[in-house]
Amino acid sequence: MRNKNKIITKQYNSPFGNLLLGAYNEHLCLCDWLINNRKENVDLMLKRKLFADYIEDSSNIIDYASKQLDEYFLGIRKNFDVPLLLNGTDFQKHIWNCLLLIPYGNMVSYSEIANIAGKPKSIRAIANTIASNAISIFIPCHRVIGKNNTLTGYRGGLITKQSLLTLEKQNYYTTLF
């Protein structure tokens, strides 16, 4: 039996709650709210797919992601360039890549994501995939709202989702670094 791989983890304290960052082979594979009710599912899936255990430490990629999060929360970063490692089925990866297309300060509905993904009849599967996003903020699932501009579920809670959307709206027109 081979040794398990390591996912290096470190807590990040954001203005809206604590996140757990995780790095695997110099890619960010985790940015998850510590308060959410589906955290255990994401942790188990990630550990199983990567045949890995969490090891609390730091790494270059976590430091880089933390710096970019600092800039994001200050309103000076609108795009991220941290290398990401998406862990899921091909369908899930496709949906998460579609979320990466949502510009800073914008919101789209689940049905719009379904259309962008070329899966207009798969809204429920798309909603479940968005709910299982392990790399919050970097993959901007907070920008997905209900069809009637209503806030719907978010792993960090609806107050956090509203706070992130407000932050982006307030800083939408500021200069990018």
VOZA-640142 format. One record per atom (N, C-alpha, C): x, y, z; residue in three letters. Coordinates in steps of 0.1 Angstrom, whole numbers, padded with zeros to 4 digits, always signed. Each point is the difference from the previous one (the first is absolute). Layout:
residues N
XYZAla
...
//
This chain:
residues 177
+0008-0012+0000Met
-0008+0012+0000Met
+0009+0012+0000Met
-0003+0010-0009Arg
+0008+0012-0001Arg
-0004+0010+0011Arg
+0009+0009+0003Asn
-0002+0011+0009Asn
-0010+0010-0005Asn
-0008+0006+0009Lys
-0009+0010-0004Lys
+0007+0013-0004Lys
-0007+0007-0009Asn
+0005+0013-0004Asn
-0004+0010+0011Asn
+0005+0012-0002Lys
-0003+0011+0010Lys
-0007+0012-0006Lys
-0010+0004+0006Ile
-0006+0013-0003Ile
+0004+0009+0011Ile
+0008+0010-0004Ile
+0005+0010+0010Ile
-0012+0010+0003Ile
-0003+0002+0012Thr
-0012+0008+0004Thr
+0005+0011+0009Thr
-0007+0011-0001Lys
+0002+0012+0010Lys
-0013+0008+0000Lys
-0003+0004+0012Gln
-0012+0009+0002Gln
+0003+0014-0005Gln
-0010+0006-0006Tyr
+0000+0014-0005Tyr
-0011+0007+0007Tyr
+0002+0011+0006Asn
-0010+0008+0007Asn
-0004+0011-0009Asn
-0012-0001-0006Ser
-0005+0010-0008Ser
-0009+0009+0008Ser
-0004+0012-0006Pro
-0009+0009+0007Pro
-0014-0006+0002Pro
-0003-0011-0007Phe
-0014-0006+0000Phe
+0000-0014+0007Phe
+0011-0004+0005Gly
+0001-0013+0006Gly
+0012-0007-0004Gly
+0003-0012+0007Asn
+0012-0007-0002Asn
-0001-0010-0012Asn
+0011-0001-0007Leu
+0001-0009-0011Leu
+0011-0010+0002Leu
-0001-0012-0005Leu
+0011-0009+0000Leu
+0006-0001-0014Leu
+0012+0004-0002Leu
+0007-0001-0013Leu
+0008-0013+0000Leu
+0000-0006-0012Gly
+0007-0013-0002Gly
+0008+0000-0013Gly
+0012-0005+0001Ala
+0009-0001-0012Ala
+0004-0014-0002Ala
+0000-0004-0013Tyr
+0005-0013-0004Tyr
+0009+0002-0012Tyr
+0012-0004+0001Asn
+0010+0001-0011Asn
-0001+0014-0007Asn
+0001+0010+0009Glu
+0001+0014-0004Glu
-0012+0005-0008Glu
-0011-0006+0003His
-0013+0005-0005His
-0010+0002+0012His
-0008+0010-0001Leu
-0010+0002+0010Leu
-0011-0010-0003Leu
-0003-0009+0010Cys
-0011-0009-0002Cys
-0012+0002+0010Cys
+0002+0010+0009Leu
-0010+0002+0011Leu
+0000+0014+0004Leu
-0011+0006+0001Cys
-0003+0013+0006Cys
-0014-0001+0005Cys
-0002-0005+0012Asp
-0013-0004+0005Asp
-0003+0007+0013Asp
-0012+0005+0001Trp
-0005+0006+0012Trp
-0001-0010+0011Trp
+0006+0003+0012Leu
+0000-0009+0011Leu
-0013-0002+0007Leu
-0010+0008-0003Ile
-0013+0000+0007Ile
-0010-0008-0008Ile
+0002-0004-0012Asn
-0010-0006-0008Asn
-0004-0014+0004Asn
-0012-0004-0004Asn
-0006-0013+0005Asn
+0004-0011-0010Asn
+0007+0003-0011Arg
+0004-0011-0009Arg
+0015-0001-0001Arg
+0007+0006+0010Lys
+0014+0000+0000Lys
+0006-0015+0000Lys
-0006-0008+0009Glu
+0005-0014+0001Glu
-0001-0007-0013Glu
-0011+0002-0007Asn
-0001-0007-0013Asn
+0011+0004-0010Asn
+0003+0013+0000Val
+0010+0005-0009Val
+0014-0005+0004Val
+0002+0000+0013Asp
+0013-0005+0005Asp
+0002-0015-0003Asp
-0010-0008+0002Leu
+0001-0014-0003Leu
+0002-0003-0015Leu
-0007+0008-0009Met
+0001-0002-0014Met
+0014+0004-0004Met
+0006+0011+0005Leu
+0013+0005-0004Leu
+0011-0010+0005Leu
-0001-0005+0012Lys
+0009-0009+0005Lys
+0000-0013-0008Lys
-0012-0005-0003Arg
-0001-0013-0008Arg
+0005+0002-0014Arg
-0004+0011-0007Lys
+0005+0001-0014Lys
+0015+0002-0001Lys
+0006+0007+0010Leu
+0015+0002+0000Leu
+0007-0010+0008Leu
-0007-0010+0006Phe
+0007-0010+0009Phe
+0009+0007+0009Phe
-0006+0010+0008Ala
+0008+0009+0008Ala
-0006+0002+0014Ala
+0008+0005+0008Asp
-0004+0005+0014Asp
+0004+0015+0001Asp
-0008+0007+0008Tyr
+0003+0014+0003Tyr
+0012+0001+0010Tyr
+0010+0008-0004Ile
+0011+0003+0009Ile
+0000+0016+0002Ile
-0001+0004+0012Glu
+0000+0015+0002Glu
+0014+0005-0001Glu
+0002+0009-0009Asp
+0014+0006-0003Asp
-0002+0012-0009Asp
+0010+0004-0006Ser
-0001+0011-0010Ser
+0007-0005-0013Ser
-0003+0007-0010Ser
+0007-0003-0013Ser
+0000+0013-0008Ser
+0008+0000-0011Asn
+0000+0012-0009Asn
-0013+0003-0005Asn
-0008-0011-0004Ile
-0013+0003-0007Ile
-0010+0005+0010Ile
+0001-0005+0013Ile
-0009+0006+0010Ile
+0003+0014+0003Ile
+0013+0003+0001Asp
+0004+0014+0002Asp
-0004+0009-0011Asp
+0001-0005-0013Tyr
-0004+0008-0011Tyr
-0015+0002+0000Tyr
-0008-0011+0003Ala
-0014+0001+0000Ala
-0005+0010+0011Ala
+0007-0001+0012Ser
-0003+0009+0011Ser
+0002+0015-0004Ser
+0011+0002-0007Lys
+0003+0014-0004Lys
-0011+0005-0010Lys
-0004-0009-0009Gln
-0011+0004-0009Gln
-0013+0002+0006Gln
-0003-0008+0010Leu
-0012+0002+0008Leu
+0000+0013+0008Leu
+0012+0003+0006Asp
+0001+0013+0006Asp
-0003+0012-0009Asp
+0005-0001-0012Glu
-0002+0010-0010Glu
-0015+0001-0004Glu
-0006-0012-0002Tyr
-0014-0001-0003Tyr
-0009+0007+0010Tyr
+0003-0003+0013Phe
-0009+0005+0011Phe
+0003+0015+0002Phe
+0011+0005-0005Leu
+0003+0015+0000Leu
-0006+0007-0012Leu
-0006-0008-0009Gly
-0006+0005-0012Gly
+0009+0004-0011Gly
+0013-0005+0001Ile
+0009+0004-0011Ile
+0003-0011-0009Ile
-0005-0012+0002Arg
+0002-0012-0009Arg
-0013-0004-0005Arg
-0001-0001-0013Lys
-0012-0004-0006Lys
+0001-0014-0007Lys
+0012-0004-0003Asn
+0002-0013-0007Asn
+0011-0007+0008Asn
-0001-0013+0000Phe
+0010-0008+0007Phe
+0009-0008-0011Phe
+0012-0002+0004Asp
+0009-0008-0009Asp
+0007-0011+0007Asp
-0006-0004+0011Val
+0005-0012+0008Val
-0003-0013-0008Val
+0010-0008-0002Pro
-0003-0013-0007Pro
-0010-0009+0008Pro
-0011-0004-0006Leu
-0010-0008+0007Leu
+0000-0014-0004Leu
-0003-0009+0009Leu
-0002-0014-0003Leu
-0014-0004+0003Leu
-0008-0002-0011Leu
-0014-0003+0002Leu
-0001-0015+0001Leu
-0007-0005+0011Asn
-0002-0014+0002Asn
-0015-0003+0000Asn
-0003-0007-0011Gly
-0014-0004-0002Gly
-0001-0008-0013Gly
-0013-0002-0004Thr
-0003-0007-0012Thr
+0003+0010-0012Thr
+0000-0005-0012Asp
+0001+0009-0011Asp
-0011+0011-0001Asp
-0012-0005+0004Phe
-0012+0009+0000Phe
+0003+0011+0010Phe
+0004-0004+0012Gln
+0003+0010+0011Gln
+0010+0010-0004Gln
+0011-0005-0006Lys
+0011+0009-0004Lys
-0005+0010-0011Lys
-0008-0005-0009His
-0006+0008-0010His
-0008+0012+0006His
-0008-0003+0010Ile
-0009+0010+0006Ile
+0009+0010+0008Ile
+0010-0005+0007Trp
+0009+0009+0008Trp
+0007+0009-0009Trp
+0005-0005-0012Asn
+0006+0008-0010Asn
-0009+0011-0005Asn
-0013-0004-0002Cys
-0010+0010-0004Cys
-0001+0012+0010Cys
+0001-0004+0013Leu
-0001+0010+0011Leu
+0012+0010-0001Leu
+0011-0005-0005Leu
+0012+0009-0001Leu
-0002+0011-0011Leu
-0010-0002-0008Leu
-0003+0010-0011Leu
-0009+0011+0005Leu
-0005-0001+0012Ile
-0009+0011+0006Ile
+0009+0011+0004Ile
-0001+0012-0006Pro
+0009+0011+0004Pro
-0003+0006+0014Pro
+0010+0005+0005Tyr
+0000+0007+0013Tyr
-0012+0010+0000Tyr
-0007+0000+0011Gly
-0011+0010+0002Gly
-0013-0004-0008Gly
+0000-0011-0006Asn
-0012-0005-0008Asn
-0006-0012+0007Asn
-0013-0002-0003Met
-0007-0011+0005Met
-0008-0007-0012Met
-0001-0013+0001Val
-0007-0007-0010Val
-0009-0010+0008Val
-0011-0005-0007Ser
-0009-0009+0006Ser
+0005-0015-0003Ser
-0006-0009+0007Tyr
+0004-0014-0003Tyr
-0004-0004-0014Tyr
-0011+0005-0005Ser
-0004-0003-0013Ser
+0009+0006-0011Ser
+0006+0012+0003Glu
+0010+0005-0009Glu
+0012-0008+0000Glu
+0005-0005+0012Ile
+0011-0009+0000Ile
-0003-0013-0008Ile
-0012-0005+0001Ala
-0004-0012-0007Ala
+0001+0003-0015Ala
-0004+0012-0005Asn
+0001+0003-0014Asn
+0014+0002-0004Asn
+0008+0007+0008Ile
+0015+0001-0003Ile
+0006-0013-0001Ile
-0003-0009+0008Ala
+0006-0014+0001Ala
-0005-0009-0012Ala
-0011+0005-0007Gly
-0006-0008-0010Gly
-0008-0012+0005Gly
-0005+0002+0013Lys
-0008-0010+0007Lys
-0013+0006+0005Lys
-0008+0006-0009Pro
-0012+0008+0005Pro
-0010-0008+0009Pro
+0000-0013-0001Lys
-0010-0008+0007Lys
+0006-0006+0013Lys
+0013+0003+0003Ser
+0007-0006+0011Ser
+0001+0010+0012Ser
-0009+0008+0002Ile
+0001+0011+0011Ile
+0002-0006+0013Ile
-0007-0011+0004Arg
+0001-0006+0013Arg
+0014-0006+0002Arg
+0006-0007-0010Ala
+0013-0006+0001Ala
+0010+0012+0000Ala
-0002+0010-0007Ile
+0009+0012+0001Ile
+0000+0006+0013Ile
-0012+0002+0006Ala
-0001+0006+0014Ala
+0007-0009+0010Ala
-0001-0013-0001Asn
+0007-0009+0009Asn
+0015+0001-0002Asn
+0005+0001-0013Thr
+0014+0002-0002Thr
+0005+0013+0005Thr
-0007+0011-0001Ile
+0004+0012+0005Ile
+0001-0001+0015Ile
-0010-0007+0007Ala
+0001-0001+0014Ala
+0011-0008+0005Ala
+0007-0008-0009Ser
+0011-0008+0004Ser
+0013+0006-0004Ser
+0000+0012-0004Asn
+0012+0007-0003Asn
+0010+0001+0012Asn
+0012-0006-0001Ala
+0009+0000+0011Ala
+0009+0012+0000Ala
+0000+0009-0010Ile
+0009+0011-0002Ile
-0008+0013+0000Ile
-0006+0003+0011Ser
-0009+0012+0001Ser
+0008+0012-0003Ser
-0006+0010-0005Ile
+0005+0014-0003Ile
+0008-0001-0013Ile
+0010-0009+0000Phe
+0009-0001-0012Phe
-0009-0006-0012Phe
-0009-0009+0003Ile
-0010-0004-0009Ile
-0013+0006+0005Ile
-0004+0011-0006Pro
-0010+0009+0006Pro
-0014-0004+0000Pro
-0003-0011+0007Cys
-0014-0005+0001Cys
-0009+0010+0007Cys
+0006+0010+0008His
-0008+0010+0007His
-0007+0009-0010His
+0004+0000-0013Arg
-0006+0009-0010Arg
-0012-0007-0007Arg
-0003-0012+0004Val
-0012-0007-0005Val
-0012+0002+0009Val
-0011+0006-0006Ile
-0012+0003+0008Ile
-0012-0007-0006Ile
-0011+0001+0007Gly
-0012-0006-0005Gly
-0006+0008-0012Gly
-0009-0006-0007Lys
-0005+0005-0013Lys
-0006+0014+0002Lys
-0007+0003+0012Asn
-0006+0012+0002Asn
+0008+0010+0008Asn
+0014-0001-0002Asn
+0010+0008+0008Asn
-0001-0002+0015Asn
-0004-0012+0004Thr
+0000-0003+0014Thr
+0013-0007+0004Thr
+0005+0002+0012Leu
+0011-0007+0005Leu
-0004-0014+0003Leu
+0008-0010-0004Thr
-0003-0014+0003Thr
+0013-0005+0007Thr
-0001-0013+0005Gly
+0010-0006+0008Gly
+0015+0004-0004Gly
+0008+0000+0011Tyr
+0014+0002-0002Tyr
+0007-0006+0012Tyr
+0011-0007-0003Arg
+0008-0008+0010Arg
+0004+0009+0012Arg
+0002+0013-0003Gly
+0004+0009+0011Gly
-0011+0007+0007Gly
-0013-0003-0005Gly
-0012+0006+0006Gly
-0004+0012-0009Gly
-0013+0002+0001Leu
-0006+0011-0009Leu
+0005+0014+0004Leu
+0003+0002+0013Ile
+0006+0013+0004Ile
+0013+0002-0006Ile
+0008-0010+0000Thr
+0014+0001-0007Thr
-0002+0002-0015Thr
-0009-0007-0006Lys
-0002+0001-0014Lys
-0004+0015-0003Lys
-0009+0005+0007Gln
-0004+0014-0002Gln
+0012+0010+0003Gln
+0008-0003+0010Ser
+0011+0008+0003Ser
+0010+0000-0012Ser
+0003-0012-0006Leu
+0009-0001-0011Leu
-0005+0008-0012Leu
-0013-0001-0003Leu
-0006+0007-0011Leu
+0000+0015+0002Leu
-0002+0004+0012Thr
+0001+0014+0004Thr
+0014+0006-0002Thr
+0009-0008+0005Leu
+0015+0004-0002Leu
+0003+0002-0014Leu
-0004-0010-0009Glu
+0003+0001-0014Glu
-0007+0012-0006Glu
-0013+0002+0003Lys
-0007+0011-0005Lys
+0006+0014+0003Lys
+0005+0001+0013Gln
+0006+0013+0004Gln
+0013+0002-0007Gln
+0007-0010-0004Asn
+0014+0001-0005Asn
+0000-0002-0015Asn
-0012-0001-0007Tyr
+0000-0004-0014Tyr
+0007+0009-0009Tyr
+0000+0013+0003Tyr
+0006+0010-0009Tyr
+0014+0004+0004Tyr
+0006-0005+0010Thr
+0013+0004+0005Thr
+0011-0007-0009Thr
+0011+0006+0000Thr
+0011-0004-0009Thr
+0006-0014+0005Thr
+0003-0008-0010Leu
+0005-0014+0002Leu
+0015+0001+0002Leu
+0005-0008+0009Phe
+0015-0001+0001Phe
+0005-0010-0010Phe
//
